[in-house]
Amino acid sequence: MEDLTEIRPLRHLDARVTLPGSKSYTQRALLIAALAEGTSRLRNPLLSEDTGLMIDALRALGAGIALEDGNLIVAGTAGKIACPEGEIRLGNNGTAMRFLTAAVCLGRGVFTLTGDPRLCERPIRPLLDALATLGVDARSRGGNGRPPVRVAADGLRGGQVILRDIESSQYVSALLISAPCASGDTRLDLEGRIPSLPYVAMTIEAMATFGQDVARPGAHAFVVRGNGGYRGREYRIEGDASSASYFFLAAALTGGRVRVDNVRPRTLQGDIGLLAILEGLGCRVRRGEDWVEVEGGRLASGDVALSLGDMPDMVPTVAVLAALRPGRTIIRDAAHLRLKESDRLAALAAELVRIGIGARETEDGLVIDGGTPHGAVIETYNDHRIAMSFAILGLVVPGVRIANGACVGKSFPGFWQALEGLYA
């Protein structure tokens, strides 16, 4: 029998939600702490499917990681990566695949990284080419520029790399995080189209917290000194702005009010940019030091064009908002969403049409004509962000049922409980 979660419409919304830790910061902190000398304590980490896969992989590479009172205690390797006997399996964790492909270059021996069928469809060639420039024998086992990846490692020597028109900023972050443990300095120069640059800023911030600064000789140039490494420390992981977005959306759709705790309005997480979009479309936003409150209002009508290249994970959230907003919404600069957990542009267009909304894909986004959606069974394509966005639609549209709701465990295992809390 198909696993369906039916969403009950909500009559009145005035709620308060506390967020789990950021998935992006948790994965960065885990890897950096694993490369550090000494022990680190990571407070408020996200414990989810993706972070669990990262933890298992880092243990296989020699780090000691234990859960203690909700904190992660990481005994670092001081950059001395162990070579496991078997494959490193990463599920559908694209961040871990890219970050660890660079990190294993610090070890000695042959490493194989692989994952689920969908992960093995996602590109990694630009990172492999960059590592080859740095003298590493890193290749796609199938010769197609996709995982599984085989790395014959003998340490990382540093050097200069140019990344041009890449489809993921994770290649940049992967190289930056491993660079302090290289034997020489590393310089990265970015040219052309680079999506999701706020995530690179998050990486640089996390590196600095563990004792490694990144020099910026140009707007798109980065220099990291080698032979330095990281130092273990205590590190608090802030709340996840991507997870917060679903509750901001709930306020916008219902006309109610939600306060989300444990999220910093001044965070480097690019997804906090959703707040400016909501304000522009008629919502009221109040900001505290570590909380945000959104109150819905009458959604602005008319045509709106939005560039979401710096916050691609917000495309599903904005797409659901667009389904109910009177007017046409054009989403641009999001072509790289075809390479996520699903082809998100195709998935969103299909599910919007399923609920009676005019929607079509473009080369780099979506065109959505708002209207009056009806209930339907939403296919999630095993994509957590599709599931959570359309679940919020069910707060105002009767008959929305989410297939495979368990897929939210990838980034937000407590989502369904948090959603249920809105009815209190």
N, C-alpha and C positions, 0 to 999 in steps of 0.2 A: 504494500500500500504506500502511495506517495506521501512523503513527509510534508505536511502543509501546516503553516501557522496562520490562523485567521486573526486579523486585526480588528478590534472593536472600535467603532467611531467614538470620539471623545467629546462630551458635551461642553466641558469647561476645563481650561488649562491654566493652572497657577502652581508651578512646581519648582523644585530645587533638585539639581543633579550634581553628583560628585564624580569626576572623571577618573578613569585609570591613567597610568603613565603613558606618555607618548611612545608609540611603536618605533618611530624613526629614531628618537633619542635613546630608547632602550637598546636597540640593535647597535647603534654607534658606541654607546657606553660599554656594552658587553665586549665588543671586539677590542676597543682601546684598553679596557681593563685587563683583558686576556693577554694583550701584548705588553702590558706595563710590568715594571719591576715592583714587587711587593703586593700587598693585598688591598683590594678596593671594596667598599660597601656601597651598593647601588640602592638608594632609597626610592620607594614608589615606582618600581619597575612595572612594566606591562608583562603579565604572565598570560601568554596566548599561544596559539599554534605556531605562529611565525617565530616568536622569541624562544619558544621551546626547541624548535629546530636549530636555531642559532646556538643555544646553550649546549645541545647534544653535540653539535659539530665542534665547538670550542673545547669541550671536554676531550673529544677524540684527538684534538690537536695539542693537548697537554695542559690546558688550564684547569684549575680546580674551581668548581662553581657549586655553591650550596645555597639553599633557601633557608633563611633564618628570620622569623617574625615578619614575614612579608618582604624582607630585603634580600638582595642577592649578594653573597660574599664571593668575590672572585680572587683567587690566587693566581697572579699573573705569571707569564712565562719569560718575562724580560726579553721578548722577541725571539726566543728559541723555540720555534714551532716543531712539535713532534710529528712524525709521519705514521699515520695509522695503517694497519694492514689492509683494511677493506675500503670500500668507497665511502665518501662522505655524501650522505643522502639529505637533500634539503627541501623535499616536498615541492611546494610551489612558491617558495620564498625567494623571489628574484633579488631582493636586497642582499640576502646572505650569499647567494650564488656569486654575485659580483664582488662583494666585499671580500669574501674568502678566497676567490680566485687570485686576487692580489696578495692576500695575507699569506697563503701557503707558499708563495715564492720566497718567503723568509726562511723556510725550512730546508731540509736536505732529503732528497728522495723523490719518488713518483707519487703524486697525489691525483686522485680521480674524484671529481665533484659531479653529482648528478641529482636528479629529482623526478617529480611527476611528469607525465607526458606533456602537460601544458608548459611547465618550466622548460622542457627541452625543445619548445617551439619559440622561446623568447631569445632575442639576439644577445650576443656577447662578443662578437667579432671585434668591435673597436677597442675593447679592453685587451683582448688577446694580442691585437696588433701593437697596442701601446706597450704591453709587457715585452713583446719581441724586440721593440726598439730599445728597451732597457736590458736586453741580453738574456731574457728568460725564454725557455722552451715551453711555451704554453699554447695549446692548440685544441680545437674542437675535435673530439674523437670521430665524429661523423664527417668532418671536413666541410660542414655547412655553416660555420659561424655560430652554432648554437650548442648548448650542453647536450651530452656530457662533455666535460672539460678535463683534459689530461695535462698536468703541469709536472715537468721534470725539473725540480727545484734545486738550486745550489746557492741560495742566498740572493739578495737583491742589491744591485750595485749602485742604483741611482742613475741619473742622466737627464736628458731633455726629451719631452714628449709634446707633440702637437695633436690636439683633439679637434676635429673639424666636423661640424654639422652632425653631432651625435644625437641619438634618440633618447638618451637617459643621462641625467647628471650623476647617476650612481657610479659611472665609470670614473668620474672626477673624484668623488668621495673615496672610492676604493683605493685609488692610487695615493691620495693624500694621507689616508689613515696609515697605510703601510710604510710610507716614505721615511718617517723618523727612525725606523729600524733598519733602513738600508745602510750600506757601507759608505755611500757617498751622497751628495746633495741631489735633489730632484727638482726639476722645473717643469711645470705644466703650463702650456699656452693654449687657450681656447679660441677657436675661430668659427665664425658662422653661427648657425642656430644651435643654442644650448638650452633645452627646456629645464624647468624646475630648479632654477638657480638658487632659490631660497634654501634648498636642501644642502647645497654646498656651504652656505653660511652656517647652517646648523652643525655641519661636520667640523668646520674650522673652530666654532665656539667650543664644541666638545673636546677637540684636540687641545685647545688652550687650557681648559680646565685640568687636564691631565699633564700639563707641563710642556706642551709643544706649540709654539707659535708658527703661523704661516705668514711669510712675507708676501706683500702684494706689490711687485714692481710695476704693474699695469692693471687696468680695470679687469682684464681677463687673463692675468698671469699670476702664477703661484709658485713660490719657492719654499722648499722644506729642507732644513739641514739634516743630513744623515748622521748616523752614529750617536744619536741622542736618546731615542726611546722615550717611554712614558714612565711616570711615577704613579703608583697606586694612591688612591685617596677616597674620601667619602664624597658621594655625588648624588644629589637629589634630582630625579627625573620629573620634569614638569608634566602636567596633564596634556592629553592628546587633542589638539585642535581639530583634527579630522573627525574624531569621535564626537566632539562638541557640536559639530556642524549639524548633526541630525536633530539635536534638541533645539538649536537655533531655528532650524527648518520647521520644527513642530510649532514653535511660537508664531512663525510667519504664516503658516497655513491655517492655524486655528484662530488667529487673532488673540491668542492668550499670551501668557507670560512665563518664561523659564529663566531661572538663574542657574548658571553652570559654574560650579566651584572648581578650583585647582586648574584653572586655565589663565595664562598671563596675556592680557591684551597686547603687551609689547613683545610677545614672543617672536623669535625668528622663524617659527613655523609659518610657511606661506599660506596655509589654509585659513589663518585668521583673517585673511583678506576677504573672506565671505561676509564679514560684518559690514564692510563698506558697501558691498553689493546690496545687502539687505536694507541698509539705511537709505541707499539711493532708490530703493523700490517701495519705501513707505514704512519700514519698521523703525522702532525706537530702540536704541542701544545705550545701555549704561555700563560703564567700565570701572572696575575697582583694581586693586593691586594684583589680585590673583583670582578674580572672578569676572564674569560677564553676564549681564541680564539683557535678554531680548524680549520685546513686546511687539506683537504683531499689529499691523494697521491695515487699512485698505491698500491692497497692492496696486502700484502704479500701472497704468495701462499704456498701450502703444508699443512701438518697436524698440527693442533694446539689443545692442550688440556688445558682447562681453568677451574679452581675451582672457583665457584661463590657463595660459601656458605656464605660469608660475604656481598655479594651484590646481593641478590636473585632477587630484582626488575629489575636488569639489564639483566636477562636472556632473556626476549622478545627482548630487544634492540640488544643484541649480536646475538640472533638467526636470526634476520633480516639481520644483517651485514653478518653473515655466509652464508646466502642464495646467496649472490653475490660474496663472496670471493672465489677465485679459490683454492680448497682444502677441506679437511675434518676438521670440527670443532667438538670437543668433549667437551660438557659442563657437569661438574661433581658437586657433593655435593649440589644438589638443590632439593632433594626429598621433602622438605617441601613446594615446590611450588604447590603440589597437593592440598594443604589446603588453598589456597588463594581465591580471588574472583571467580576464576574458577580453575579447575585442569589445571594449566598453562602448564605443560609438555605435556599433551594430546592435549590441545588446540593448542599449537604451532606446534606440529608434524602434526596435521590434516591440519592446514592452510598452512604450508610450502608445504605439498604434494599437496594441492589444487592449488598452484601457480607453480607446476611442479618441485619442489625441493625434492631431496631424503632426508628424515628425518625419524628418528624413536626414540621412547622413550627408555630409559634405566631405571634401578631401581632408579637412582638418577640424571637423566639428559637427555641429548639429543645427538644424533649423526646426524650431518647435512653435506651433501655433496653439496658444492656450485655449482652453475650452472647459467643457464639463465632463470630466472623466467618469467612467463607471468601474465597478468592481470587476476583478478577474483574478485568475491564478497567475501569479508572476513567476516566470522562469528566472532563476538567479544565475545560471551558468557557473555555478560554484564560485560566485564572486561576492564577497562580503559587502562591498559597497553598493552593489545593485540591491541586495537583500535589505540593507538598512534604510536606504533612501526610499524605496517603495513601501516599506513598512510604515514610514511616517505618513505617506499618502493615505494609508488606511485609517488614520486618525480622523480624516474628514470625508473620505469616500467609502461608503458601505461596500462590503463584499470583497475586499482585498485580501487575498490569501498568498502567502509567501512559500514557495517550494524550497525545500532544503535549507530551512532556516538555520541549521547548525553551521553553515558556512561562515557565520559571523565570528566564529571562534578564531579565525585567522588573525583578527585584530582587536576584537572587542567581545570576549566570551560572556561578559555580563550585560550585553545589550538588551536581551529580552527582559531581564529583571529590571533594568533601568527604564525600559519602555513601560512596563507594568506599573512602575512607580508614578508615572504621570497621571494615573487614574485615581490616585489616593485623594 
